[in-house]
Amino acid sequence: MFEKIVCPAAEQSPRNSEGDIVELNDGSLLLAWSEFYGGHGDGQPAQISAKRSTDGGQTWGEKFILQENV
């Protein structure tokens, strides 16, 4: 068991929350989370962002948008 910060808060996305990880059919992991980009409050715009891991979560690929804010 290990602990790793995968999607830290940053100036352009000051708040990340409500995340989950699923194992895909090929054995890789998909991490998805709510990424807020308009500020710190609950009413700010957000999108669902994601990353994939092919080594059990030791390393993660580049962030991509799974679902834009529509």
All heavy atoms as TSV, in Angstrom:
chain	resi	resn	atom	element	x	y	z
A	1	MET	N	N	0.845	-1.173	0.000
A	1	MET	CA	C	0.000	0.000	0.000
A	1	MET	C	C	0.892	1.238	0.000
A	1	MET	O	O	1.938	1.263	0.637
A	1	MET	CB	C	-0.900	-0.018	1.238
A	1	MET	CG	C	-1.929	1.025	1.236
A	1	MET	SD	S	-3.135	0.623	2.526
A	1	MET	CE	C	-4.091	2.053	2.463
A	2	PHE	N	N	0.453	2.259	-0.736
A	2	PHE	CA	C	1.232	3.485	-0.818
A	2	PHE	C	C	0.280	4.661	-0.970
A	2	PHE	O	O	-0.894	4.497	-1.275
A	2	PHE	CB	C	2.237	3.432	-1.974
A	2	PHE	CG	C	1.597	3.280	-3.320
A	2	PHE	CD1	C	1.292	4.389	-4.094
A	2	PHE	CD2	C	1.296	2.024	-3.821
A	2	PHE	CE1	C	0.697	4.254	-5.334
A	2	PHE	CE2	C	0.702	1.877	-5.057
A	2	PHE	CZ	C	0.401	2.990	-5.814
A	3	GLU	N	N	0.801	5.855	-0.774
A	3	GLU	CA	C	0.013	7.081	-0.901
A	3	GLU	C	C	0.720	8.008	-1.870
A	3	GLU	O	O	1.940	8.138	-1.830
A	3	GLU	CB	C	-0.121	7.751	0.460
A	3	GLU	CG	C	-0.990	8.978	0.450
A	3	GLU	CD	C	-1.169	9.544	1.846
A	3	GLU	OE1	O	-1.363	8.767	2.788
A	3	GLU	OE2	O	-1.097	10.779	1.968
A	4	LYS	N	N	-0.057	8.644	-2.773
A	4	LYS	CA	C	0.531	9.525	-3.770
A	4	LYS	C	C	-0.474	10.623	-4.101
A	4	LYS	O	O	-1.652	10.346	-4.278
A	4	LYS	CB	C	0.850	8.714	-5.021
A	4	LYS	CG	C	1.428	9.508	-6.143
A	4	LYS	CD	C	1.827	8.593	-7.273
A	4	LYS	CE	C	3.274	8.836	-7.484
A	4	LYS	NZ	N	4.103	7.916	-8.037
A	5	ILE	N	N	-0.028	11.867	-4.196
A	5	ILE	CA	C	-0.884	12.965	-4.641
A	5	ILE	C	C	-0.788	13.005	-6.159
A	5	ILE	O	O	0.277	13.264	-6.719
A	5	ILE	CB	C	-0.459	14.302	-4.014
A	5	ILE	CG1	C	-0.640	14.221	-2.499
A	5	ILE	CG2	C	-1.275	15.453	-4.605
A	5	ILE	CD1	C	-0.134	15.436	-1.749
A	6	VAL	N	N	-1.910	12.749	-6.825
A	6	VAL	CA	C	-1.926	12.623	-8.276
A	6	VAL	C	C	-2.435	13.891	-8.952
A	6	VAL	O	O	-2.000	14.231	-10.047
A	6	VAL	CB	C	-2.793	11.409	-8.702
A	6	VAL	CG1	C	-2.877	11.284	-10.203
A	6	VAL	CG2	C	-2.236	10.135	-8.087
A	7	CYS	N	N	-3.368	14.583	-8.327
A	7	CYS	CA	C	-3.942	15.792	-8.949
A	7	CYS	C	C	-4.021	16.902	-7.902
A	7	CYS	O	O	-5.085	17.213	-7.389
A	7	CYS	CB	C	-5.295	15.502	-9.571
A	7	CYS	SG	S	-6.432	14.547	-8.556
A	8	PRO	N	N	-2.879	17.511	-7.593
A	8	PRO	CA	C	-2.857	18.563	-6.578
A	8	PRO	C	C	-3.558	19.830	-7.067
A	8	PRO	O	O	-3.658	20.082	-8.273
A	8	PRO	CB	C	-1.364	18.820	-6.361
A	8	PRO	CG	C	-0.743	18.449	-7.659
A	8	PRO	CD	C	-1.563	17.297	-8.184
A	9	ALA	N	N	-4.031	20.629	-6.135
A	9	ALA	CA	C	-4.618	21.928	-6.473
A	9	ALA	C	C	-3.536	22.810	-7.089
A	9	ALA	O	O	-2.361	22.683	-6.778
A	9	ALA	CB	C	-5.194	22.583	-5.227
A	10	ALA	N	N	-3.966	23.686	-7.994
A	10	ALA	CA	C	-3.053	24.619	-8.657
A	10	ALA	C	C	-3.806	25.925	-8.896
A	10	ALA	O	O	-5.026	25.988	-8.697
A	10	ALA	CB	C	-2.562	24.032	-9.972
A	11	GLU	N	N	-3.108	26.941	-9.331
A	11	GLU	CA	C	-3.751	28.238	-9.549
A	11	GLU	C	C	-4.913	28.132	-10.537
A	11	GLU	O	O	-5.979	28.697	-10.315
A	11	GLU	CB	C	-2.731	29.252	-10.059
A	11	GLU	CG	C	-3.303	30.653	-10.162
A	11	GLU	CD	C	-2.255	31.674	-10.533
A	11	GLU	OE1	O	-1.070	31.455	-10.248
A	11	GLU	OE2	O	-2.638	32.694	-11.129
A	12	GLN	N	N	-4.755	27.391	-11.629
A	12	GLN	CA	C	-5.810	27.262	-12.617
A	12	GLN	C	C	-6.905	26.277	-12.205
A	12	GLN	O	O	-7.988	26.275	-12.786
A	12	GLN	CB	C	-5.237	26.886	-13.990
A	12	GLN	CG	C	-4.655	25.490	-14.070
A	12	GLN	CD	C	-3.224	25.377	-13.606
A	12	GLN	OE1	O	-2.701	26.256	-12.929
A	12	GLN	NE2	N	-2.574	24.289	-13.934
A	13	SER	N	N	-6.652	25.431	-11.233
A	13	SER	CA	C	-7.664	24.506	-10.700
A	13	SER	C	C	-7.477	24.422	-9.181
A	13	SER	O	O	-6.861	23.492	-8.675
A	13	SER	CB	C	-7.541	23.126	-11.345
A	13	SER	OG	O	-6.261	22.585	-11.143
A	14	PRO	N	N	-8.033	25.405	-8.458
A	14	PRO	CA	C	-7.775	25.501	-7.020
A	14	PRO	C	C	-8.478	24.437	-6.171
A	14	PRO	O	O	-8.205	24.332	-4.990
A	14	PRO	CB	C	-8.279	26.895	-6.666
A	14	PRO	CG	C	-9.317	27.193	-7.687
A	14	PRO	CD	C	-8.853	26.516	-8.935
A	15	ARG	N	N	-9.365	23.654	-6.780
A	15	ARG	CA	C	-10.096	22.669	-5.985
A	15	ARG	C	C	-10.362	21.426	-6.825
A	15	ARG	O	O	-10.874	21.504	-7.936
A	15	ARG	CB	C	-11.407	23.280	-5.517
A	15	ARG	CG	C	-12.242	22.367	-4.678
A	15	ARG	CD	C	-13.486	23.095	-4.192
A	15	ARG	NE	N	-14.477	22.122	-3.791
A	15	ARG	CZ	C	-15.773	22.297	-3.922
A	15	ARG	NH1	N	-16.242	23.405	-4.442
A	15	ARG	NH2	N	-16.605	21.374	-3.541
A	16	ASN	N	N	-10.012	20.267	-6.294
A	16	ASN	CA	C	-10.303	18.972	-6.896
A	16	ASN	C	C	-11.053	18.133	-5.874
A	16	ASN	O	O	-10.705	18.132	-4.700
A	16	ASN	CB	C	-9.014	18.251	-7.298
A	16	ASN	CG	C	-8.234	19.000	-8.340
A	16	ASN	OD1	O	-8.775	19.397	-9.354
A	16	ASN	ND2	N	-6.954	19.205	-8.098
A	17	SER	N	N	-12.088	17.416	-6.318
A	17	SER	CA	C	-12.857	16.615	-5.358
A	17	SER	C	C	-13.599	15.487	-6.063
A	17	SER	O	O	-13.517	15.337	-7.283
A	17	SER	CB	C	-13.847	17.512	-4.600
A	17	SER	OG	O	-14.797	18.066	-5.494
A	18	GLU	N	N	-14.333	14.706	-5.281
A	18	GLU	CA	C	-15.186	13.618	-5.769
A	18	GLU	C	C	-14.501	12.743	-6.809
A	18	GLU	O	O	-14.925	12.647	-7.945
A	18	GLU	CB	C	-16.513	14.142	-6.342
A	18	GLU	CG	C	-17.453	14.717	-5.336
A	18	GLU	CD	C	-17.204	16.219	-5.097
A	18	GLU	OE1	O	-16.728	16.913	-6.018
A	18	GLU	OE2	O	-17.489	16.675	-3.994
A	19	GLY	N	N	-13.446	12.072	-6.432
A	19	GLY	CA	C	-12.715	11.213	-7.357
A	19	GLY	C	C	-12.981	9.744	-7.132
A	19	GLY	O	O	-13.473	9.327	-6.075
A	20	ASP	N	N	-12.670	8.944	-8.143
A	20	ASP	CA	C	-12.785	7.496	-8.043
A	20	ASP	C	C	-11.844	6.846	-9.047
A	20	ASP	O	O	-11.447	7.468	-10.030
A	20	ASP	CB	C	-14.212	7.039	-8.312
A	20	ASP	CG	C	-14.547	5.735	-7.622
A	20	ASP	OD1	O	-13.641	5.066	-7.095
A	20	ASP	OD2	O	-15.727	5.364	-7.615
A	21	ILE	N	N	-11.491	5.603	-8.800
A	21	ILE	CA	C	-10.617	4.840	-9.682
A	21	ILE	C	C	-11.331	3.557	-10.060
A	21	ILE	O	O	-11.910	2.883	-9.205
A	21	ILE	CB	C	-9.277	4.495	-8.990
A	21	ILE	CG1	C	-8.532	5.766	-8.606
A	21	ILE	CG2	C	-8.415	3.615	-9.889
A	21	ILE	CD1	C	-7.277	5.510	-7.772
A	22	VAL	N	N	-11.277	3.212	-11.358
A	22	VAL	CA	C	-11.825	1.938	-11.833
A	22	VAL	C	C	-10.739	1.204	-12.615
A	22	VAL	O	O	-9.879	1.822	-13.236
A	22	VAL	CB	C	-13.084	2.122	-12.713
A	22	VAL	CG1	C	-14.225	2.706	-11.909
A	22	VAL	CG2	C	-12.794	2.959	-13.927
A	23	GLU	N	N	-10.794	-0.128	-12.559
A	23	GLU	CA	C	-9.892	-0.941	-13.368
A	23	GLU	C	C	-10.563	-1.212	-14.706
A	23	GLU	O	O	-11.700	-1.694	-14.755
A	23	GLU	CB	C	-9.557	-2.249	-12.663
A	23	GLU	CG	C	-8.558	-3.080	-13.422
A	23	GLU	CD	C	-8.131	-4.343	-12.691
A	23	GLU	OE1	O	-8.601	-4.579	-11.570
A	23	GLU	OE2	O	-7.327	-5.093	-13.268
A	24	LEU	N	N	-9.860	-0.924	-15.792
A	24	LEU	CA	C	-10.389	-1.138	-17.133
A	24	LEU	C	C	-10.122	-2.570	-17.592
A	24	LEU	O	O	-9.351	-3.303	-16.959
A	24	LEU	CB	C	-9.768	-0.129	-18.101
A	24	LEU	CG	C	-9.994	1.343	-17.721
A	24	LEU	CD1	C	-9.261	2.260	-18.708
A	24	LEU	CD2	C	-11.473	1.676	-17.676
A	25	ASN	N	N	-10.764	-2.978	-18.682
A	25	ASN	CA	C	-10.630	-4.351	-19.186
A	25	ASN	C	C	-9.192	-4.748	-19.479
A	25	ASN	O	O	-8.837	-5.924	-19.357
A	25	ASN	CB	C	-11.481	-4.538	-20.445
A	25	ASN	CG	C	-12.962	-4.557	-20.133
A	25	ASN	OD1	O	-13.372	-4.835	-19.016
A	25	ASN	ND2	N	-13.767	-4.248	-21.128
A	26	ASP	N	N	-8.353	-3.798	-19.862
A	26	ASP	CA	C	-6.951	-4.111	-20.166
A	26	ASP	C	C	-6.049	-4.139	-18.928
A	26	ASP	O	O	-4.854	-4.314	-19.025
A	26	ASP	CB	C	-6.400	-3.137	-21.208
A	26	ASP	CG	C	-6.317	-1.694	-20.715
A	26	ASP	OD1	O	-6.676	-1.418	-19.542
A	26	ASP	OD2	O	-5.903	-0.834	-21.502
A	27	GLY	N	N	-6.637	-3.937	-17.745
A	27	GLY	CA	C	-5.880	-3.963	-16.495
A	27	GLY	C	C	-5.359	-2.608	-16.052
A	27	GLY	O	O	-4.857	-2.480	-14.939
A	28	SER	N	N	-5.463	-1.602	-16.911
A	28	SER	CA	C	-5.022	-0.260	-16.510
A	28	SER	C	C	-6.055	0.355	-15.574
A	28	SER	O	O	-7.180	-0.127	-15.453
A	28	SER	CB	C	-4.814	0.625	-17.738
A	28	SER	OG	O	-6.026	0.852	-18.420
A	29	LEU	N	N	-5.645	1.413	-14.890
A	29	LEU	CA	C	-6.529	2.123	-13.967
A	29	LEU	C	C	-6.922	3.458	-14.566
A	29	LEU	O	O	-6.100	4.130	-15.193
A	29	LEU	CB	C	-5.820	2.362	-12.631
A	29	LEU	CG	C	-5.343	1.131	-11.878
A	29	LEU	CD1	C	-4.581	1.553	-10.628
A	29	LEU	CD2	C	-6.496	0.214	-11.527
A	30	LEU	N	N	-8.171	3.845	-14.360
A	30	LEU	CA	C	-8.665	5.150	-14.786
A	30	LEU	C	C	-9.098	5.903	-13.547
A	30	LEU	O	O	-9.946	5.429	-12.783
A	30	LEU	CB	C	-9.853	5.009	-15.742
A	30	LEU	CG	C	-10.502	6.321	-16.176
A	30	LEU	CD1	C	-9.570	7.097	-17.094
A	30	LEU	CD2	C	-11.833	6.058	-16.868
A	31	LEU	N	N	-8.471	7.057	-13.313
A	31	LEU	CA	C	-8.819	7.948	-12.208
A	31	LEU	C	C	-9.619	9.106	-12.792
A	31	LEU	O	O	-9.187	9.729	-13.765
A	31	LEU	CB	C	-7.548	8.481	-11.540
A	31	LEU	CG	C	-7.689	9.702	-10.626
A	31	LEU	CD1	C	-8.546	9.378	-9.410
A	31	LEU	CD2	C	-6.318	10.211	-10.210
A	32	ALA	N	N	-10.785	9.396	-12.240
A	32	ALA	CA	C	-11.592	10.542	-12.663
A	32	ALA	C	C	-11.970	11.348	-11.435
A	32	ALA	O	O	-12.222	10.784	-10.361
A	32	ALA	CB	C	-12.847	10.071	-13.391
A	33	TRP	N	N	-12.011	12.691	-11.579
A	33	TRP	CA	C	-12.331	13.563	-10.456
A	33	TRP	C	C	-12.953	14.852	-10.962
A	33	TRP	O	O	-12.815	15.206	-12.119
A	33	TRP	CB	C	-11.082	13.870	-9.618
A	33	TRP	CG	C	-10.084	14.764	-10.305
A	33	TRP	CD1	C	-9.982	16.126	-10.196
A	33	TRP	CD2	C	-9.048	14.378	-11.213
A	33	TRP	NE1	N	-8.965	16.622	-10.956
A	33	TRP	CE2	C	-8.370	15.548	-11.615
A	33	TRP	CE3	C	-8.633	13.164	-11.744
A	33	TRP	CZ2	C	-7.302	15.531	-12.497
A	33	TRP	CZ3	C	-7.574	13.156	-12.636
A	33	TRP	CH2	C	-6.923	14.328	-12.986
A	34	SER	N	N	-13.646	15.553	-10.062
A	34	SER	CA	C	-14.202	16.872	-10.371
A	34	SER	C	C	-13.098	17.898	-10.212
A	34	SER	O	O	-12.493	18.014	-9.152
A	34	SER	CB	C	-15.346	17.218	-9.410
A	34	SER	OG	O	-16.387	16.284	-9.535
A	35	GLU	N	N	-12.840	18.643	-11.282
A	35	GLU	CA	C	-11.795	19.669	-11.271
A	35	GLU	C	C	-12.468	21.031	-11.444
A	35	GLU	O	O	-12.981	21.347	-12.509
A	35	GLU	CB	C	-10.789	19.432	-12.392
A	35	GLU	CG	C	-9.695	20.472	-12.423
A	35	GLU	CD	C	-8.703	20.233	-13.549
A	35	GLU	OE1	O	-9.043	19.578	-14.551
A	35	GLU	OE2	O	-7.581	20.727	-13.405
A	36	PHE	N	N	-12.471	21.810	-10.370
A	36	PHE	CA	C	-13.064	23.149	-10.398
A	36	PHE	C	C	-12.048	24.133	-10.937
A	36	PHE	O	O	-10.883	24.101	-10.549
A	36	PHE	CB	C	-13.515	23.561	-8.995
A	36	PHE	CG	C	-14.683	22.753	-8.499
A	36	PHE	CD1	C	-14.495	21.492	-7.954
A	36	PHE	CD2	C	-15.972	23.249	-8.602
A	36	PHE	CE1	C	-15.568	20.742	-7.509
A	36	PHE	CE2	C	-17.044	22.508	-8.160
A	36	PHE	CZ	C	-16.854	21.248	-7.613
A	37	TYR	N	N	-12.478	25.018	-11.848
A	37	TYR	CA	C	-11.524	25.939	-12.462
A	37	TYR	C	C	-11.935	27.398	-12.384
A	37	TYR	O	O	-11.261	28.252	-12.942
A	37	TYR	CB	C	-11.258	25.556	-13.923
A	37	TYR	CG	C	-12.483	25.421	-14.793
A	37	TYR	CD1	C	-13.043	26.524	-15.408
A	37	TYR	CD2	C	-13.077	24.186	-14.992
A	37	TYR	CE1	C	-14.160	26.415	-16.213
A	37	TYR	CE2	C	-14.185	24.061	-15.791
A	37	TYR	CZ	C	-14.721	25.169	-16.408
A	37	TYR	OH	O	-15.832	25.037	-17.201
A	38	GLY	N	N	-12.998	27.734	-11.666
A	38	GLY	CA	C	-13.423	29.123	-11.609
A	38	GLY	C	C	-13.215	29.788	-10.270
A	38	GLY	O	O	-13.512	30.957	-10.112
A	39	GLY	N	N	-12.760	29.071	-9.292
A	39	GLY	CA	C	-12.572	29.621	-7.962
A	39	GLY	C	C	-12.732	28.538	-6.913
A	39	GLY	O	O	-12.716	27.357	-7.225
A	40	HIS	N	N	-12.947	28.956	-5.665
A	40	HIS	CA	C	-12.982	28.008	-4.549
A	40	HIS	C	C	-14.374	27.585	-4.114
A	40	HIS	O	O	-14.527	26.597	-3.427
A	40	HIS	CB	C	-12.251	28.606	-3.338
A	40	HIS	CG	C	-10.800	28.811	-3.573
A	40	HIS	ND1	N	-9.892	27.791	-3.555
A	40	HIS	CD2	C	-10.086	29.921	-3.869
A	40	HIS	CE1	C	-8.678	28.255	-3.811
A	40	HIS	NE2	N	-8.776	29.550	-4.006
A	41	GLY	N	N	-15.417	28.313	-4.465
A	41	GLY	CA	C	-16.755	28.024	-3.955
A	41	GLY	C	C	-17.451	26.881	-4.671
A	41	GLY	O	O	-17.063	26.465	-5.762
A	42	ASP	N	N	-18.514	26.371	-4.043
A	42	ASP	CA	C	-19.277	25.266	-4.608
A	42	ASP	C	C	-19.948	25.618	-5.925
A	42	ASP	O	O	-20.197	24.750	-6.745
A	42	ASP	CB	C	-20.347	24.795	-3.618
A	42	ASP	CG	C	-19.759	23.990	-2.477
A	42	ASP	OD1	O	-18.641	23.478	-2.628
A	42	ASP	OD2	O	-20.434	23.872	-1.442
A	43	GLY	N	N	-20.272	26.879	-6.167
A	43	GLY	CA	C	-20.962	27.274	-7.378
A	43	GLY	C	C	-20.054	27.534	-8.564
A	43	GLY	O	O	-20.505	27.990	-9.615
A	44	GLN	N	N	-18.778	27.250	-8.450
A	44	GLN	CA	C	-17.828	27.526	-9.523
A	44	GLN	C	C	-17.907	26.443	-10.609
A	44	GLN	O	O	-18.284	25.305	-10.341
A	44	GLN	CB	C	-16.409	27.582	-8.958
A	44	GLN	CG	C	-16.214	28.641	-7.907
A	44	GLN	CD	C	-16.562	30.033	-8.425
A	44	GLN	OE1	O	-16.186	30.410	-9.520
A	44	GLN	NE2	N	-17.294	30.786	-7.628
A	45	PRO	N	N	-17.548	26.772	-11.853
A	45	PRO	CA	C	-17.582	25.775	-12.921
A	45	PRO	C	C	-16.559	24.673	-12.689
A	45	PRO	O	O	-15.507	24.890	-12.077
A	45	PRO	CB	C	-17.262	26.580	-14.177
A	45	PRO	CG	C	-16.559	27.803	-13.700
A	45	PRO	CD	C	-17.091	28.079	-12.323
A	46	ALA	N	N	-16.905	23.485	-13.189
A	46	ALA	CA	C	-16.027	22.331	-13.035
A	46	ALA	C	C	-16.157	21.428	-14.254
A	46	ALA	O	O	-17.098	21.537	-15.030
A	46	ALA	CB	C	-16.379	21.555	-11.774
A	47	GLN	N	N	-15.193	20.556	-14.404
A	47	GLN	CA	C	-15.226	19.525	-15.439
A	47	GLN	C	C	-14.772	18.221	-14.791
A	47	GLN	O	O	-14.230	18.226	-13.696
A	47	GLN	CB	C	-14.296	19.896	-16.592
A	47	GLN	CG	C	-12.849	20.034	-16.172
A	47	GLN	CD	C	-11.999	20.748	-17.205
A	47	GLN	OE1	O	-12.502	21.366	-18.119
A	47	GLN	NE2	N	-10.683	20.664	-17.050
A	48	ILE	N	N	-15.003	17.114	-15.463
A	48	ILE	CA	C	-14.502	15.837	-14.971
A	48	ILE	C	C	-13.211	15.553	-15.720
A	48	ILE	O	O	-13.208	15.405	-16.945
A	48	ILE	CB	C	-15.523	14.706	-15.152
A	48	ILE	CG1	C	-16.794	15.048	-14.378
A	48	ILE	CG2	C	-14.926	13.382	-14.671
A	48	ILE	CD1	C	-17.915	14.067	-14.571
A	49	SER	N	N	-12.122	15.536	-14.983
A	49	SER	CA	C	-10.805	15.276	-15.547
A	49	SER	C	C	-10.392	13.851	-15.209
A	49	SER	O	O	-10.969	13.216	-14.318
A	49	SER	CB	C	-9.785	16.273	-14.999
A	49	SER	OG	O	-10.101	17.576	-15.430
A	50	ALA	N	N	-9.386	13.339	-15.919
A	50	ALA	CA	C	-8.990	11.948	-15.722
A	50	ALA	C	C	-7.507	11.759	-16.033
A	50	ALA	O	O	-6.890	12.578	-16.716
A	50	ALA	CB	C	-9.824	11.035	-16.606
A	51	LYS	N	N	-6.965	10.652	-15.512
A	51	LYS	CA	C	-5.619	10.177	-15.810
A	51	LYS	C	C	-5.667	8.658	-15.838
A	51	LYS	O	O	-6.520	8.047	-15.190
A	51	LYS	CB	C	-4.613	10.612	-14.735
A	51	LYS	CG	C	-4.309	12.084	-14.712
A	51	LYS	CD	C	-3.230	12.397	-13.691
A	51	LYS	CE	C	-2.871	13.871	-13.722
A	51	LYS	NZ	N	-1.726	14.175	-12.857
A	52	ARG	N	N	-4.731	8.047	-16.574
A	52	ARG	CA	C	-4.629	6.587	-16.616
A	52	ARG	C	C	-3.288	6.130	-16.070
A	52	ARG	O	O	-2.282	6.825	-16.197
A	52	ARG	CB	C	-4.770	6.080	-18.049
A	52	ARG	CG	C	-6.195	6.149	-18.550
A	52	ARG	CD	C	-6.326	5.530	-19.904
A	52	ARG	NE	N	-6.044	4.097	-19.820
A	52	ARG	CZ	C	-6.058	3.296	-20.866
A	52	ARG	NH1	N	-6.320	3.751	-22.053
A	52	ARG	NH2	N	-5.805	2.011	-20.719
A	53	SER	N	N	-3.293	4.941	-15.487
A	53	SER	CA	C	-2.069	4.314	-14.999
A	53	SER	C	C	-2.007	2.891	-15.541
A	53	SER	O	O	-3.005	2.172	-15.531
A	53	SER	CB	C	-2.057	4.278	-13.468
A	53	SER	OG	O	-0.929	3.553	-12.997
A	54	THR	N	N	-0.830	2.494	-16.007
A	54	THR	CA	C	-0.643	1.127	-16.500
A	54	THR	C	C	0.253	0.299	-15.584
A	54	THR	O	O	0.596	-0.832	-15.916
A	54	THR	CB	C	-0.034	1.151	-17.925
A	54	THR	OG1	O	1.205	1.855	-17.890
A	54	THR	CG2	C	-0.988	1.808	-18.919
A	55	ASP	N	N	0.598	0.871	-14.416
A	55	ASP	CA	C	1.481	0.144	-13.493
A	55	ASP	C	C	0.910	0.078	-12.073
A	55	ASP	O	O	1.640	0.161	-11.100
A	55	ASP	CB	C	2.882	0.757	-13.491
A	55	ASP	CG	C	2.904	2.218	-13.067
A	55	ASP	OD1	O	1.841	2.746	-12.658
A	55	ASP	OD2	O	3.978	2.839	-13.146
A	56	GLY	N	N	-0.407	-0.065	-11.998
A	56	GLY	CA	C	-1.040	-0.226	-10.686
A	56	GLY	C	C	-1.112	1.036	-9.856
A	56	GLY	O	O	-1.293	0.970	-8.652
A	57	GLY	N	N	-0.951	2.195	-10.486
A	57	GLY	CA	C	-1.055	3.455	-9.763
A	57	GLY	C	C	0.266	4.046	-9.305
A	57	GLY	O	O	0.292	5.091	-8.672
A	58	GLN	N	N	1.373	3.400	-9.639
A	58	GLN	CA	C	2.680	3.947	-9.265
A	58	GLN	C	C	2.967	5.240	-10.022
A	58	GLN	O	O	3.512	6.184	-9.462
A	58	GLN	CB	C	3.786	2.929	-9.542
A	58	GLN	CG	C	3.697	1.684	-8.695
A	58	GLN	CD	C	4.009	1.937	-7.230
A	58	GLN	OE1	O	4.828	2.781	-6.886
A	58	GLN	NE2	N	3.356	1.207	-6.366
A	59	THR	N	N	2.614	5.277	-11.319
A	59	THR	CA	C	2.759	6.477	-12.134
A	59	THR	C	C	1.463	6.702	-12.904
A	59	THR	O	O	0.687	5.772	-13.142
A	59	THR	CB	C	3.930	6.357	-13.136
A	59	THR	OG1	O	3.675	5.274	-14.030
A	59	THR	CG2	C	5.252	6.145	-12.420
A	60	TRP	N	N	1.243	7.960	-13.307
A	60	TRP	CA	C	0.008	8.345	-14.001
A	60	TRP	C	C	0.353	9.149	-15.235
A	60	TRP	O	O	1.280	9.948	-15.230
A	60	TRP	CB	C	-0.888	9.160	-13.056
A	60	TRP	CG	C	-1.393	8.328	-11.934
A	60	TRP	CD1	C	-0.778	8.116	-10.732
A	60	TRP	CD2	C	-2.582	7.558	-11.917
A	60	TRP	NE1	N	-1.523	7.261	-9.964
A	60	TRP	CE2	C	-2.643	6.900	-10.673
A	60	TRP	CE3	C	-3.617	7.357	-12.821
A	60	TRP	CZ2	C	-3.694	6.061	-10.319
A	60	TRP	CZ3	C	-4.666	6.520	-12.473
A	60	TRP	CH2	C	-4.698	5.881	-11.235
A	61	GLY	N	N	-0.434	8.946	-16.297
A	61	GLY	CA	C	-0.250	9.677	-17.537
A	61	GLY	C	C	-0.733	11.115	-17.415
A	61	GLY	O	O	-1.127	11.583	-16.341
A	62	GLU	N	N	-0.728	11.809	-18.524
A	62	GLU	CA	C	-1.160	13.199	-18.577
A	62	GLU	C	C	-2.653	13.323	-18.308
A	62	GLU	O	O	-3.442	12.442	-18.698
A	62	GLU	CB	C	-0.840	13.805	-19.939
A	62	GLU	CG	C	0.642	13.958	-20.213
A	62	GLU	CD	C	1.308	14.932	-19.267
A	62	GLU	OE1	O	0.753	16.029	-19.047
A	62	GLU	OE2	O	2.377	14.595	-18.734
A	63	LYS	N	N	-3.043	14.403	-17.703
A	63	LYS	CA	C	-4.444	14.701	-17.441
A	63	LYS	C	C	-5.163	14.943	-18.761
A	63	LYS	O	O	-4.609	15.533	-19.683
A	63	LYS	CB	C	-4.560	15.937	-16.559
A	63	LYS	CG	C	-5.982	16.381	-16.283
A	63	LYS	CD	C	-6.021	17.632	-15.459
A	63	LYS	CE	C	-5.759	18.823	-16.353
A	63	LYS	NZ	N	-5.967	20.107	-15.693
A	64	PHE	N	N	-6.418	14.452	-18.858
A	64	PHE	CA	C	-7.265	14.774	-19.995
A	64	PHE	C	C	-8.677	15.018	-19.495
A	64	PHE	O	O	-9.039	14.622	-18.383
A	64	PHE	CB	C	-7.214	13.674	-21.066
A	64	PHE	CG	C	-7.679	12.311	-20.599
A	64	PHE	CD1	C	-9.004	11.915	-20.777
A	64	PHE	CD2	C	-6.803	11.437	-19.993
A	64	PHE	CE1	C	-9.436	10.656	-20.360
A	64	PHE	CE2	C	-7.220	10.180	-19.571
A	64	PHE	CZ	C	-8.536	9.793	-19.761
A	65	ILE	N	N	-9.477	15.691	-20.304
A	65	ILE	CA	C	-10.862	15.993	-19.927
A	65	ILE	C	C	-11.747	14.821	-20.336
A	65	ILE	O	O	-11.816	14.467	-21.511
A	65	ILE	CB	C	-11.341	17.292	-20.578
A	65	ILE	CG1	C	-10.478	18.467	-20.109
A	65	ILE	CG2	C	-12.813	17.553	-20.251
A	65	ILE	CD1	C	-10.730	19.764	-20.854
A	66	LEU	N	N	-12.391	14.216	-19.355
A	66	LEU	CA	C	-13.314	13.116	-19.605
A	66	LEU	C	C	-14.701	13.662	-19.957
A	66	LEU	O	O	-15.380	13.117	-20.816
A	66	LEU	CB	C	-13.380	12.221	-18.360
A	66	LEU	CG	C	-14.050	10.884	-18.487
A	66	LEU	CD1	C	-13.354	9.997	-19.512
A	66	LEU	CD2	C	-14.072	10.180	-17.137
A	67	GLN	N	N	-15.119	14.747	-19.290
A	67	GLN	CA	C	-16.405	15.386	-19.562
A	67	GLN	C	C	-16.274	16.887	-19.324
A	67	GLN	O	O	-15.995	17.311	-18.213
A	67	GLN	CB	C	-17.512	14.815	-18.671
A	67	GLN	CG	C	-18.852	15.505	-18.819
A	67	GLN	CD	C	-19.428	15.373	-20.219
A	67	GLN	OE1	O	-19.584	14.276	-20.715
A	67	GLN	NE2	N	-19.716	16.478	-20.858
A	68	GLU	N	N	-16.476	17.665	-20.388
A	68	GLU	CA	C	-16.459	19.118	-20.245
A	68	GLU	C	C	-17.684	19.586	-19.482
A	68	GLU	O	O	-18.689	18.873	-19.398
A	68	GLU	CB	C	-16.436	19.782	-21.616
A	68	GLU	CG	C	-15.154	19.573	-22.366
A	68	GLU	CD	C	-15.150	20.298	-23.702
A	68	GLU	OE1	O	-16.079	21.083	-23.976
A	68	GLU	OE2	O	-14.196	20.068	-24.459
A	69	ASN	N	N	-17.617	20.789	-18.951
A	69	ASN	CA	C	-18.759	21.399	-18.270
A	69	ASN	C	C	-19.752	21.846	-19.338
A	69	ASN	O	O	-19.479	22.758	-20.103
A	69	ASN	CB	C	-18.297	22.592	-17.428
A	69	ASN	CG	C	-19.419	23.219	-16.649
A	69	ASN	OD1	O	-20.579	23.086	-16.977
A	69	ASN	ND2	N	-19.055	23.919	-15.612
A	70	VAL	N	N	-20.875	21.163	-19.421
A	70	VAL	CA	C	-21.908	21.530	-20.397
A	70	VAL	C	C	-23.102	22.097	-19.671
A	70	VAL	O	O	-24.149	22.251	-20.135
A	70	VAL	CB	C	-22.310	20.334	-21.298
A	70	VAL	CG1	C	-21.138	19.959	-22.185
A	70	VAL	CG2	C	-22.747	19.142	-20.473
